[in-house]
């Protein structure tokens, strides 16, 4: 009950606060019909969802957003460098997405690209030339203009081999050059067409200030970031916290934001708290407002508490799925791979392991190579609905007969499959479900690199390959034959060791196609091929489900599901 | 004395070079691709990995890489972290004071609580106070650091709201981590002090001192405690070294920017310069702590002479 104001008071305050920046923001009040998340128990737990849906609770109040306050956001890893040209680690991205803006943005409501720093853009018919017309009058935090020259500088910097950029996904191998057409028009030339380019533009190409880079040098810029985003850096305490403050000159909001003009929060403090139990304690004691990665048991425990509400970011790309090694017996047999897919009860797994998230549509059962909601998702590849009879039949016909211990055998060999993971939960349930169809699943839970290494050395049959991505090109990493680990010294992620010329063709064509309709179709065929051959065991989606203080309003995540748009967020009293 | 010091310091330099070389070799030999460790959220294309591998020099033979690293370290250049691009020296400048203040605070707690409890237990041997101290000591050495930390946070931060859960800055953020870290050495010291005092009490010279008619207090202070101090000091100094390098659990639970966490992050991400820098500091600390222990012996025990 602590620290919650009554509904009447809140409404009154919000309406007559002259100090608020109401005039500066063209605020649409209609949008801020929020449920009584801050005001009353009962509906509070659903706050985040109903915020977006309008008003569903039993008590509805119109609340005008409040300007001011410092939002404290706890992350789980050390923030290392804030340089979008050179880095793509999730914890850094969470912070630098507030400092640096991209040219375009993906609207997750319709999966289309919308303008941000670029007002409009064209793609040439051959898919090799992109022309961007920039929004006029935008400046970086240091006052220098966001112009064609600056955009060219950014593309060249990302693709300067001497800087060994770790930013992904970028057009490595495809980027040729950039050309300043006029102060606000820039043209980017690719060596050959690259389908995921627009997605990469909306994601990893974020504009840094050339003057800012020249001032401190390429290596140190990550500690002295200068962007054009809604927040700018004010303080960095190593391994402790990174403090941002509102950019008072911010005017370049994209249309997908709720309001224009500068952000509502005065400050955002990113605190680095690696231990999950401590992060949850910090949320409970009121020290922080938002925490990343709430453990499932704490989510369940605190979900009904009116002081907190869930934050859900649904994540596209590849969910919780396991690559199945197609070169190692017995999973080299398609019947075995299909039987595993038929033999697991995904809805049961989701409710056993991620029960607390189910009512928020997070960590839901998944049946395809991509998760539903990803652009180009193929509904038709959802073929493996739970059917133990079919699973048994497939194994029987492949010659795997039930042995004395209930495990199937063929030519004196038991049907043993080694599955590794870096998280408990799903593997144990899979083990018990697959036993019912006569498969002996050997489960190993270890750290990420050992799990990958075991699959690479052919010590295991199944290894997880989740990857949050908005572009279906992610499938190439896991299924294209050129990405088989160890192949010509490569370190690819094709842990299923699939070498399928049909699939390679589809993925290559998809990566080069710029016509969106054709491209979508190519990836649908690829998904169908992957599931028909059962190269993969999809289990659930893998989303961003965590908790925040009920005071936090209008906090939304981008299309990837993990990166907050703090421009719109505000703190109720 | 000065000859002894000089030879010990020289010896120490050899130890440092050996340790750093061995660790550098080991981190290179641990399986796993250091370039792959730099991969962020999205998979990195092979072309990009090749560019990074070449720029960082990982495509050269291991011998060349190691020679290069050793030459750099001998020049006094610790390099820059692969992940953050920040010079390792600057990162160490932040981590060392944090760990040092935590280790000193934990040691004060351990020495005070452990020393007093052990002495009281010995003098009160067989009484209820002795049993209590023994129980406390057993709990101290058997409870995992991690668990004590979480319990303290739950009690003092979430329930009572007296102290912040984590972070650094001032005494308030030092209390819980210091108790957490000092808990084990306090238990260990209490047990040792108790058994040492009991052993000394059996010695004939204690009987002689008593026979001389000295007061019990004087006997304890001048003859018993002083003699019981030598093994205790060895343990305490060893514990101090462990506290400096092994505080990683407490540092993680309380979100501190310490040396232990710095090292573990470096190992996990195969950040070679970070590992080398942290190991170098820890090796220096161990060498100096050992030397200081030897010097302290001479102050306490007049029989000890340097040669």
Interface residues (C-beta under 8 A of the other chain):
Chain A: X78 X80 X81 X86 X87 X88 X89 X90 X92 X93 X161 X162 X163 X164 X165 X166 X167 X168 X169 X170 X172 X173 X204 X219 X220 X222 X223 X237 X238 X239 X240 X241 X271 X272 X273 X274 X275 X277 X278 X281 X282 X284 X285 X287 X449 X453 X467 X468 X469 X474 X477 X482 X483 X490 X491 X492 X493 X562
Chain B: X31 X32 X33 X35 X36 X37 X38 X39 X40 X41 X42 X43 X44 X45 X46 X47 X48 X49 X51 X52 X54 X55 X56 X80 X81 X83 X84 X85 X86 X91 X94 X95 X150 X153 X154 X157 X158 X161 X164 X165 X166 X167 X168 X252 X253 X254 X255 X256 X257 X261 X262 X265
